[in-house]
Amino acid sequence: MAGELTRKAIHDQPEWLRGVPERVGDRRLPEGHVLFTGCGTSYHAAQTGGVALQALEAVLTPPEADLLVCVSHEGETRLTLEAAQAFDGPVWLITAKAESPLAEVADEVIVVTPEVEESYCHTVSYTCAVAALEALRGEDVRWLRLAVEQALLEPVESVEWGRLAVVGAGRDWPTAQEAVLKLREGAYMPAQARHTEQILHGDLAAIDETVQVIVLEGEGRAAERAADVVRALGEIGSPTTLIPTVHPVVDIVRFQLLTLDLAERKGVDPDKIRWDDPRWDAARKSYS
C-alpha cells in the first residue's frame, strides 16, 4: 500500500513519544547561549528548541555560542556535519543512531527514537526530536503522548485543495514550515509557509480568493496578529481557517494526516518523497 510506512510512523507517535523522557534521562541543557541547527525537518525541530540557524548558515558564518545542538535523524546530514565541524565549542546531537559521522564529532549523543524512521517523509522522528528538546530544558513531556493520541482521532477535512498557505508565528512558526514541507514532499502540493507578520507587510499582495489559508492562532500578541490576518484575508475573500494551537508536537499531527489523505487521493506515495521517480532521483543524486 502506498504510504504504508508514513502511515505507520504517524500512528506510532504516541508509543515512540512515551519513551522520550527515559531516553533523555537526567541530561539537561546547560546555562548560557545554546544554539540549535539542522536541515529540512530537523531544522524545523531545531527551531522549537530556541535560537536556531539553518545548517548552511552555520557553516557560512560559524556562530558564537556556548553549545551547538545539532538535530539529525540519521546523523549523516552533510551540512549539519560541516556546521558541527566548524563550530568552536561543544556539540550535542539529537538523533536516532548512536553511531554516525555526526556522532563521531559530538560531545554528547542523545538517541531519542527506538529505531530509524523508514519513511523519507519524516513524522515520528520530528515529534520525538521536538519532545526531546523540551525534555532537555527540564519540561515534563509525558502529557504529549495522550495529546497526540487524541489528535490522531480528529477527522481530516477532506476538500479539494489548490493553492495553500499556512501562517504562524512564535512557537507556531516551526509548525507552519514543517506542515508545508510534509504537504510538499508527501503530496507534491505547492504549499507555502508565511510568517504572521510578513502577511501584513507585503505577502498579502500575493494572496487572493484562489489561495486557501490556514492561520495558526498562537497566544498573546501572536494571537492578536493572527486575528488581524484573518480579518484582512476576509476583506480579500480568501478562504481562511483559524486553528487554535497547543504545542508543536500536537499541532503538526493534523498536517501529517492531511498529507496522507491528499497523497492517497492523488495516487502518490509519500514514503518515497518522489525519489522513486527517475527525474527526482537523478536530481537528488546530483548533489550530496
C-alpha positions as CSV (number, residue, x, y, z in Angstrom):
1,M,0.0,0.0,0.0
2,A,1.3,3.4,-0.9
3,G,2.2,5.5,2.1
4,E,2.2,2.4,4.4
5,L,5.5,3.5,6.1
6,T,4.4,7.1,6.6
7,R,1.0,5.9,7.9
8,K,2.7,3.5,10.4
9,A,5.1,6.2,11.6
10,I,2.3,8.7,12.2
11,H,0.3,6.3,14.2
12,D,3.4,5.0,16.1
13,Q,3.9,8.5,17.5
14,P,2.2,8.0,20.9
15,E,4.3,4.9,21.6
16,W,7.6,6.5,20.5
17,L,6.8,9.6,22.5
18,R,6.3,7.5,25.6
19,G,9.9,6.6,25.6
20,V,11.4,10.1,25.1
21,P,11.8,11.1,28.8
22,E,13.6,7.8,29.6
23,R,15.9,8.3,26.5
24,V,16.8,11.9,27.5
25,G,17.2,10.8,31.1
26,D,18.6,13.4,33.5
27,R,20.6,15.3,30.9
28,R,19.7,19.0,30.8
29,L,20.9,21.8,28.5
30,P,23.5,24.0,30.3
31,E,23.1,27.6,31.2
32,G,24.4,30.1,28.6
33,H,24.0,30.7,24.9
34,V,22.7,27.5,23.3
35,L,22.2,27.4,19.5
36,F,20.3,24.8,17.5
37,T,20.8,23.7,14.0
38,G,19.7,21.2,11.4
39,C,18.4,20.8,7.8
40,G,14.9,20.3,6.5
41,T,12.6,18.6,9.0
42,S,15.4,18.6,11.5
43,Y,15.8,22.3,11.2
44,H,12.2,22.8,11.9
45,A,12.6,20.7,15.0
46,A,15.7,22.7,16.0
47,Q,13.7,25.9,15.9
48,T,11.5,24.7,18.6
49,G,14.5,24.4,20.9
50,G,15.4,28.1,20.9
51,V,17.6,30.3,18.7
52,A,18.3,28.3,15.6
53,L,20.3,28.6,12.4
54,Q,19.9,26.5,9.2
55,A,23.0,24.4,9.0
56,L,24.3,26.1,5.8
57,E,24.1,29.5,7.6
58,A,26.0,28.0,10.5
59,V,28.7,26.9,8.0
60,L,28.9,30.2,6.2
61,T,29.2,32.1,9.4
62,P,30.2,29.8,12.3
63,P,28.2,31.1,15.3
64,E,29.5,32.2,18.7
65,A,27.7,30.2,21.3
66,D,28.4,28.1,24.4
67,L,26.9,25.0,22.9
68,L,25.7,23.8,19.5
69,V,22.8,21.3,19.4
70,C,22.5,19.5,16.1
71,V,19.4,17.7,15.1
72,S,19.9,14.9,12.5
73,H,17.8,11.8,12.4
74,E,20.4,9.5,10.9
75,G,23.4,11.7,11.8
76,E,24.6,11.8,8.2
77,T,23.4,15.2,7.0
78,R,26.3,16.7,5.2
79,L,25.7,20.4,6.0
80,T,24.9,19.7,9.7
81,L,28.1,17.8,9.9
82,E,30.0,20.7,8.4
83,A,28.3,23.0,10.9
84,A,29.4,20.8,13.8
85,Q,33.0,20.6,12.5
86,A,33.1,24.4,12.0
87,F,31.8,25.2,15.5
88,D,34.4,26.1,18.1
89,G,32.9,24.6,21.1
90,P,31.0,21.6,22.5
91,V,28.4,19.9,20.2
92,W,25.4,17.8,21.2
93,L,23.5,15.6,18.8
94,I,19.8,14.7,18.8
95,T,19.4,11.6,16.7
96,A,18.2,8.1,16.1
97,K,21.6,6.4,15.8
98,A,24.3,6.1,18.4
99,E,26.9,5.7,15.7
100,S,27.2,8.1,12.7
101,P,29.5,10.7,11.2
102,L,27.9,13.4,13.4
103,A,28.1,11.2,16.4
104,E,31.8,10.9,15.9
105,V,32.2,14.7,16.3
106,A,29.6,15.2,19.0
107,D,30.5,15.5,22.7
108,E,27.0,14.2,23.7
109,V,24.8,11.9,21.6
110,I,21.2,11.7,22.6
111,V,19.3,8.9,20.9
112,V,15.6,9.9,21.1
113,T,13.8,7.2,19.0
114,P,13.8,3.4,19.3
115,E,14.8,3.0,15.6
116,V,15.4,4.9,12.4
117,E,12.2,6.0,10.7
118,E,11.8,4.2,7.4
119,S,9.7,6.7,5.5
120,Y,11.5,9.5,3.9
121,C,8.6,11.7,4.8
122,H,9.7,12.1,8.4
123,T,6.9,12.5,11.0
124,V,7.6,10.5,14.2
125,S,11.3,11.4,14.2
126,Y,10.3,15.1,14.1
127,T,7.9,14.9,17.0
128,C,10.3,12.8,19.1
129,A,13.1,15.4,18.5
130,V,10.8,18.3,19.4
131,A,9.8,16.5,22.6
132,A,13.4,15.6,23.4
133,L,14.5,19.3,23.1
134,E,11.8,20.2,25.5
135,A,12.7,17.5,27.9
136,L,16.3,18.7,27.8
137,R,15.0,22.1,29.1
138,G,13.6,20.3,32.1
139,E,10.0,20.3,30.9
140,D,7.6,17.4,31.6
141,V,6.7,16.0,28.1
142,R,4.8,12.9,29.3
143,W,1.4,14.6,28.5
144,L,2.3,14.8,24.8
145,R,1.6,11.0,24.2
146,L,-2.1,11.3,25.2
147,A,-2.5,14.6,23.4
148,V,-1.1,13.1,20.2
149,E,-3.4,10.0,20.6
150,Q,-6.3,12.4,20.7
151,A,-5.1,14.4,17.7
152,L,-4.9,11.2,15.7
153,L,-8.6,10.7,16.2
154,E,-9.6,14.0,14.9
155,P,-11.2,13.9,11.4
156,V,-9.2,15.3,8.4
157,E,-11.0,18.0,6.5
158,S,-11.4,16.4,3.1
159,V,-11.6,19.2,0.5
160,E,-10.1,19.9,-2.9
161,W,-7.0,21.8,-2.0
162,G,-5.4,24.1,-4.6
163,R,-3.1,26.8,-3.5
164,L,-2.5,26.7,0.2
165,A,-0.6,28.9,2.7
166,V,0.0,28.0,6.4
167,V,0.6,31.0,8.6
168,G,2.1,31.1,12.0
169,A,4.4,33.0,14.4
170,G,6.3,32.3,17.6
171,R,6.0,28.7,18.8
172,D,3.8,28.1,15.7
173,W,6.3,29.3,13.1
174,P,8.2,25.9,13.0
175,T,4.9,24.1,12.7
176,A,3.9,26.2,9.7
177,Q,7.2,25.4,8.0
178,E,7.0,21.7,8.8
179,A,3.4,21.5,7.8
180,V,4.1,22.8,4.3
181,L,7.2,20.6,4.0
182,K,5.0,17.5,4.7
183,L,2.5,18.6,2.1
184,R,5.2,19.3,-0.5
185,E,7.3,16.2,-0.1
186,G,4.4,13.8,0.7
187,A,1.7,15.0,-1.6
188,Y,3.6,17.2,-4.0
189,M,1.5,20.2,-3.1
190,P,2.9,23.7,-3.7
191,A,2.1,24.9,-0.2
192,Q,3.7,27.9,1.3
193,A,4.6,28.9,4.8
194,R,4.0,32.5,5.7
195,H,5.0,34.3,8.9
196,T,2.0,36.0,10.5
197,E,3.7,39.5,10.5
198,Q,5.0,39.1,6.9
199,I,1.5,38.6,5.7
200,L,0.7,42.0,7.0
201,H,3.8,43.6,5.5
202,G,3.8,42.7,1.8
203,D,2.9,39.0,1.4
204,L,-0.8,40.0,1.4
205,A,-0.4,41.2,-2.2
206,A,0.3,37.6,-3.4
207,I,-2.9,36.2,-1.8
208,D,-6.3,36.3,-3.3
209,E,-9.5,34.2,-3.3
210,T,-7.8,31.3,-5.0
211,V,-5.5,30.7,-2.0
212,Q,-6.7,28.7,0.9
213,V,-5.1,29.9,4.2
214,I,-4.7,28.1,7.5
215,V,-3.8,30.5,10.3
216,L,-2.2,29.0,13.4
217,E,-3.6,31.1,16.2
218,G,-0.9,31.0,18.9
219,E,-1.3,33.0,22.0
220,G,-0.9,36.5,23.4
221,R,0.3,39.1,20.9
222,A,0.7,36.3,18.2
223,A,-3.0,35.5,18.6
224,E,-3.9,39.2,18.2
225,R,-1.9,39.5,15.0
226,A,-3.4,36.2,13.8
227,A,-6.8,37.8,14.2
228,D,-5.6,40.7,12.1
229,V,-4.6,38.3,9.4
230,V,-7.9,36.6,9.4
231,R,-9.7,39.9,9.2
232,A,-7.6,41.2,6.3
233,L,-8.0,38.0,4.4
234,G,-11.7,38.2,4.9
235,E,-11.7,41.5,3.1
236,I,-9.9,39.9,0.1
237,G,-12.2,36.9,0.1
238,S,-9.6,34.3,0.7
239,P,-11.0,31.1,2.3
240,T,-9.4,31.2,5.7
241,T,-9.4,28.8,8.7
242,L,-8.1,29.9,12.2
243,I,-6.8,27.0,14.1
244,P,-6.1,27.1,17.9
245,T,-2.7,25.7,18.8
246,V,-1.5,23.8,21.8
247,H,2.1,22.5,21.2
248,P,4.3,21.9,18.1
249,V,4.2,18.1,18.7
250,V,0.4,18.1,18.8
251,D,-0.3,20.7,16.2
252,I,1.6,19.1,13.4
253,V,-0.5,15.9,13.5
254,R,-3.4,17.4,11.5
255,F,-1.0,18.2,8.7
256,Q,0.6,14.8,8.8
257,L,-2.9,13.3,8.4
258,L,-3.8,15.8,5.7
259,T,-0.7,14.8,3.8
260,L,-1.7,11.1,3.9
261,D,-5.2,12.0,2.7
262,L,-4.0,14.2,-0.2
263,A,-1.4,11.6,-1.2
264,E,-3.9,8.8,-1.3
265,R,-6.4,10.9,-3.3
266,K,-3.7,11.9,-5.8
267,G,-2.4,8.3,-6.0
268,V,1.2,9.2,-4.9
269,D,3.4,7.5,-2.4
270,P,4.5,9.8,0.5
271,D,7.1,7.2,1.7
272,K,9.5,8.0,-1.2
273,I,9.1,11.8,-1.4
274,R,9.3,11.3,-5.2
275,W,12.7,9.5,-5.1
276,D,11.0,6.6,-6.9
277,D,10.7,8.9,-10.0
278,P,13.8,8.8,-12.2
279,R,13.9,12.5,-12.7
280,W,13.7,13.3,-9.0
281,D,16.1,10.5,-8.2
282,A,18.6,11.9,-10.6
283,A,18.1,15.4,-9.1
284,R,18.8,14.1,-5.6
285,K,21.9,12.2,-6.8
286,S,23.2,15.4,-8.4
287,Y,24.2,16.7,-5.0
288,S,25.0,15.3,-1.6
